[in-house]
Amino acid sequence: MVAELEGTEAGLVTASGMGAITTVALALLTAGDHVIVQRSTYGGTTSLATGLLTRFGVSCTQVDQTDVEAFARAMTPRTRLLLVETPSNPLLELTDLTAVIELAHAHGAYAVVDNTFATPVNQRPAALGADLVWHSATKFLGGHSDVTAGVVVGPAGLIDRVWQTAIVTGATLGPIDAWLLLRGIRTLPLRMARHNDNALALARALQEHPAVAQVRYPGLPSHPQHDLAAKQMSGCGGVFSLDLAGGRPAAATLLAELRLAKRAASLGSVSTSWCTRVRCGRGSSTPSNSPPPASARASCGSPPASRRPPTCSPTSPAPWTSWPVRRADGAAVLPAAARRPPARRHSRVFVHGRFDLGSPLETPWSLAWAWADAELIVVNDSGHTGSDALRGHLRAALDRLAPAPTGQVGGVSRPPMINGAVTRCGGFVLPP
């Protein structure tokens, strides 16, 4: 699917973005080869090129990605690989893809492009001649902060070489993660349109604020490479970074006062997240590519910019408390009126699966956790009580969540659930 979006022949998924680029490097390089990497790039990529690969006899040169001549000066007869990221993390600098890729091919080197920030919705490096394109699919491709994955796409022959190395490295994506990634990619064009709009709107507003010294976003006319962005990108993505006039204390205050956004190092989710320089580019040890001390990075979520997300207060129910708790067969087992709003805003997580206790009996269950005062809801879809071992297992799970549950479930030997009835611990008991 990603290969189709990027306009290439084949693709390979891995367990993480670093799993993808590390497998590519090991597949294409041998001892004595030379690699060129940008100074402004994801810290893990820098650590790979300047640390791990050098231990295997591969030399590395770091260059200013905004200067095509810097790439030309760094080329040697042993240069085999150019690692490019545009826009870069976290400085949002751009690389002239057409010029750098032509330079790489003229010297017999591969050009490998990290397209994580732009995604194929906004930029297609393969159309400009890139040999391989890779993504940290954990970010925008997945889009929901619930999967860790990587993707590399390109010509079938090159991908087959990478695949042969991937078999050895074992950076294999699990089936559930692959399913989650497919789910995220299906909404990628819709989400990226929102990411683009929201990031541009917020960047425009912040560059006019007196507390902000500089906003780095290629979509702003003030960005030094705005014309290049218009040339090779159809949208500038959902990430920008900024410097505050008040320095590092002001950046710390900004993140501490966030209410609607998350404070997190990852990015590309439907939620907006911020981080400071301390949590960006940690894998890079070179001062030349580190953000200034006051720098902060924002990844703008995909809700419409004109609509505030729902909030909850101690006097109003959380928005999700109107959702019915249902069994796997669709039957409602807990009326909305029987629930109370939680003390804090949390998400309800549904897990559908089977308990395998090592015996011939496998009983299907649906488990739903509602994290409000450590309460647990257990729903039996099978309509029978199960074995003594299963009852003990569930009682132990309840005890771990609420050491002293109140009501009818506290301290009794019968199972916490009989014939599809539901019990709660943490002060709540429904009729058994």
PEQUIKA-V437245 format. One record per run of one state. SS is the DSSP state (h for helix, s for strand, l for the rest). FROM is the first residue (numbers start at 1). TO is the last residue. If there is no record, write none. Layout:
SS/FROM/TO  SS/FROM/TO
//
This chain:
l/1/1  h/2/6  l/7/9  s/10/14  l/15/16  h/17/28  l/29/33  s/34/38  l/39/42  h/43/56  l/57/58  s/59/63  l/64/67  h/68/74  l/75/78  s/79/85  l/86/96  h/97/106  l/107/109  s/110/114  l/115/118  h/119/122  l/123/124  h/125/128  l/129/131  s/132/136  l/137/149  s/150/154  l/155/155  h/156/169  l/170/174  h/175/185  l/186/187  h/188/207  l/208/211  s/212/216  l/217/225  h/226/232  l/233/238  s/239/244  l/245/246  h/247/256  l/257/261  s/262/263  l/264/272  s/273/276  h/277/279  l/280/286  h/287/289  l/290/295  s/296/299  l/300/318  h/319/322  l/323/324  s/325/326  l/327/331  s/332/334  l/335/335  h/336/338  l/339/348  s/349/356  l/357/361  s/362/370  l/371/374  s/375/379  l/380/387  h/388/401  l/402/406  h/407/409  l/410/423  s/424/424  l/425/432
//
